[in-house]
Amino acid sequence: MIKEFRKGESSASEVITRKNKVRYWKKVLIVDDDFDITTTFKLGIETNQVNINKKIEVHTYNDPRAALLDFEPNFYDLLLVDINMPYIDGFQLSEKILEVDINVKICYMSSGEINRDALREIHPSISLGCFIRKPVSIDYLIDRVIGELD
């Protein structure tokens, strides 16, 4: 039996699909060679968002080369980038990304010490405005991410 729908009516499957569709406030890309870090940060950000109107979609990569190949300009609002990664370090990755998307914000992460003066000599165009030292609590991470996105 085929059910006819009047204008404005929806089938049950269409209603369910519409109810489950999430509207995201912003999109974040996390690039870190440590799978546990990207998984923990992704789950932490996506499941611990207090304000329902500020749902954040999180994408992750463990290989900076793949992140660079797949990067789409004007798609992400914020990048969380580990500094020490194989193949391409976080600064090299961010420099290449900024060549194609000047508007994306970047927050660097590291568990090591950073000598900011030495870093400025090596990468004069890099700004360390946002820096997260690992390990980090999920609450602090979320506060920093939302602060950067606001």
C-alpha positions in Angstrom: 0.0 0.0 0.0 1.4 3.4 -1.0 0.7 6.2 1.4 0.1 9.7 -0.1 1.5 12.7 1.6 -0.1 16.1 1.6 2.1 19.2 1.1 4.1 19.8 4.3 3.8 16.2 5.6 6.8 14.0 6.0 7.3 10.2 6.2 8.5 8.8 9.5 12.0 8.2 8.2 12.3 11.8 7.1 11.2 13.0 10.5 13.7 10.8 12.2 16.5 11.9 9.9 15.7 15.6 10.5 15.6 15.0 14.3 19.1 13.3 14.3 20.8 16.0 12.2 23.2 18.0 14.3 24.0 21.6 13.5 27.5 22.3 14.3 28.7 25.7 15.5 32.4 25.3 14.4 34.7 22.7 13.0 38.1 21.7 14.5 40.9 19.7 13.0 43.3 17.8 15.4 46.6 16.6 14.0 48.8 14.6 16.3 50.8 11.5 15.6 49.6 9.9 18.8 46.3 8.0 18.2 45.4 8.1 21.9 45.7 11.9 22.0 43.5 12.5 18.9 40.9 10.0 20.1 40.8 11.4 23.6 40.6 15.0 22.5 37.9 14.3 19.9 35.7 12.4 22.4 36.4 15.0 25.1 35.4 17.9 22.9 32.4 16.3 21.3 30.9 14.8 24.5 31.6 17.5 27.1 30.1 20.5 25.4 28.0 22.3 28.0 26.3 24.8 25.6 24.1 22.8 23.2 24.2 25.7 20.7 27.9 25.4 20.4 28.4 21.8 19.2 31.8 21.4 17.7 32.5 18.9 14.9 36.0 17.4 15.3 38.1 15.7 12.6 41.4 14.0 13.4 44.6 12.9 11.6 47.6 11.0 12.9 49.7 11.6 9.8 50.4 15.3 9.1 50.9 14.4 5.4 47.4 13.0 5.1 46.0 16.0 6.9 47.7 18.3 4.4 46.6 16.4 1.4 42.9 16.3 2.6 42.8 19.9 3.9 40.0 22.0 2.5 40.3 25.8 2.6 37.5 27.6 4.5 36.3 24.4 6.1 37.9 24.4 9.5 37.7 27.1 12.1 40.5 25.9 14.3 43.5 23.5 14.0 45.0 21.8 17.0 48.4 20.8 15.8 51.1 18.8 17.6 54.5 20.4 17.2 56.7 17.2 17.2 55.5 14.8 14.5 57.3 12.7 12.0 57.6 13.7 8.3 56.2 17.2 8.8 56.4 19.1 12.1 53.5 21.2 13.3 55.1 24.4 12.2 55.8 23.2 8.7 52.2 21.9 8.5 50.7 25.1 9.7 52.8 27.2 7.3 51.6 25.1 4.3 48.0 25.2 5.5 48.1 29.0 6.0 49.2 29.3 2.3 45.8 28.0 1.3 43.6 29.3 4.2 44.8 32.5 5.8 41.7 32.6 8.1 42.1 29.4 10.0 43.2 29.7 13.6 46.0 27.5 14.8 46.6 26.3 18.3 49.9 24.4 18.9 50.3 21.5 21.3 53.4 19.9 22.8 54.6 17.9 25.8 58.1 19.4 25.4 59.6 22.7 26.3 59.4 25.5 23.7 62.0 28.2 23.4 59.9 30.9 21.9 62.9 33.1 20.9 64.7 30.3 19.1 61.4 29.4 17.5 60.9 32.9 16.1 64.4 32.7 14.5 63.6 29.4 12.7 59.9 30.2 11.9 59.5 34.0 11.9 56.0 33.9 10.4 54.7 31.6 13.2 52.7 33.1 16.0 52.4 31.1 19.2 49.3 33.0 20.4 47.6 29.7 21.3 49.7 27.0 22.9 48.5 24.0 24.9 51.0 22.0 27.0 50.3 18.3 27.1 49.1 16.5 29.2 46.1 18.6 29.5 42.7 18.2 31.2 39.7 17.9 29.0 38.0 20.8 30.8 41.0 23.1 30.1 41.2 21.9 26.5 37.5 22.7 25.9 37.9 26.1 27.5 40.9 26.9 25.2 39.1 25.6 22.1 35.9 27.6 22.8 38.0 30.7 23.7 39.8 30.5 20.4 36.6 30.0 18.5 34.6 32.8 20.1 
